[in-house]
Structures are given as C-alpha cells and as structure tokens.
Amino acid sequence: MKKYILLLIFLSLGIIAVHANDSIMQHTERLVANGKNVLLLFETKTCPYCKIFRKDIKEDKVLHKLLKDNFNLYSIPLDEYHEYEMGDKNPPKNTNTTSLKMGFTVKATPQIIMFDKNWNKIIQLPGYADPSMMKIFINYIVKGIYKKEDLNKYLKETGLIK
C-alpha cells in the first residue's frame, strides 16, 4: 500500500512540474496585455509543430526568458470552442474561437500572432518558427524596431531573408 501511495505522490509531483514549466503559455478566456506585449498561439491537439514550438519555449532558456519577461502568451485551441474577452479596455472586446480564426485568417497551425503592448498587430507567422527565428522576431518588437523599420528590411539586415 505504501508503494502505491509513494507512486501516486511522485506522479502528482511530475504532473505539477510539467505544468509549472509551461506556465508562461496561458489558456484563459481573458486575453490581456497588462503592460506587456502579447503572443497568441493558434494551435490544435494534433499539430506536431505546435508541440515542437511549446517544447522550444520550455527548453530554450533564452527564448523562455525573452518571452516570459516581455510577453503574455495565450493558447487559442482551434479544435475547441471558447468565448474570450480580449484587450485591456473596459469593457474588453467579446469574441470567440471562430471569430478570432476568421478575423486573423488562420488557415493552418501553428499560427503565431504577436502584438505590442497596445494590441497593435506587429507580426503574424503562419507555421513554425525555430528558436533562433523567434528571437529575431521578439527583438524586433521588444526593442521597438517595428516603430521605425519595416519587418522585411529588418529581416534582411539580420540575415534571416535575402
């Protein structure tokens, strides 16, 4: 009996540890900036690249810190219907999974949309971006480069595109 109790305790601690590592990606019906930039991840349960992106966030310490310090991250599961309150205004904008998908023309997953602190859409990435690419996109927003320089010009300067 003691063995089963110990096993149950270890399993519970393992589950808690997994969720603690993923704590920067939120699944909530209230999407707010609260003084940070915002990242929306449109995903599905069967999307392999969504899982890879989440794994990247957990395992790449620099990426994790950049996102944690500068962004509120929200998961938008497309294979589930949810009602959302979006924005920092009072009252916030009421929306739902279908409206978000249609409004941002999400046709495939993962789809990563990044906003500044005022909910101005800066970048929409259809598909997977590896950690080195994500860091470039994050710095474009965090350093305020988007305010004075076109994204394509910036990506050419960083060598991401030719």
C-alpha positions, -999 to +999 in steps of 0.1 A: +000+000+000+028+024+009+044+017-026+012+028-043+009+060-022+046+069-030+040+062-067+009+084-066+029+112-049+057+110-075+033+110-104+015+140-090+047+159-085+057+151-121+025+164-134+029+196-114+064+200-126+054+197-162+027+223-158+050+246-139+075+246-168+047+255-193+032+282-171+041+311-194+017+298-221-018+305-207-051+291-217-077+315-203-108+333-216-094+367-206-067+379-231-049+410-217-016+428-223-013+443-188+017+463-199+034+435-219+034+425-255+011+397-264+016+364-283-013+344-295-006+308-305-034+292-326-030+255-323-047+221-324-042+189-304-029+171-335-005+198-347+031+184-344+047+217-349+026+233-322+041+207-298+076+215-310+070+252-305+059+246-269+089+224-263+112+251-277+097+276-252+104+252-223+139+240-233+155+271-249+163+292-218+170+324-237+137+321-257+119+312-225+132+343-206+126+367-235+090+356-238+084+354-200+098+389-194+082+407-223+050+389-234+018+374-222+014+342-241-021+328-249-030+295-264-061+295-287-071+259-293-089+258-327-103+223-320-123+237-291-149+265-289-143+292-263-156+326-256-129+353-250-126+388-236-098+404-255-080+437-247-073+459-218-101+484-224-131+483-200-152+467-213-130+443-233-140+431-267-161+399-266-150+374-292-148+336-296-126+310-313-144+311-346-143+349-348-106+350-339-098+323-365-117+342-392-106+377-381-069+367-384-074+344-414-059+315-396-058+286-421-031+264-406-014+257-373+007+268-356-001+304-363+017+329-341+005+364-339+025+390-319+011+423-307+027+452-289+016+464-255-013+484-271-026+454-291-012+466-324-006+435-345+031+435-355+038+400-368+017+371-380+037+339-386+019+311-404+037+280-394+066+270-372+095+293-364+125+278-347+140+295-315+167+314-335+140+329-357+116+336-328+144+355-310+148+378-341+110+385-342+108+390-304+137+415-305+120+434-334+091+440-311+108+443-277+135+467-289+108+489-306+124+484-340+090+479-355+082+515-348+108+528-373+118+500-396+099+477-419+099+440-409+113+428-443+142+453-441+150+442-406+149+405-415+173+412-444+197+431-420+196+401-396+203+377-425+170+358-420+159+366-455+178+377-486 
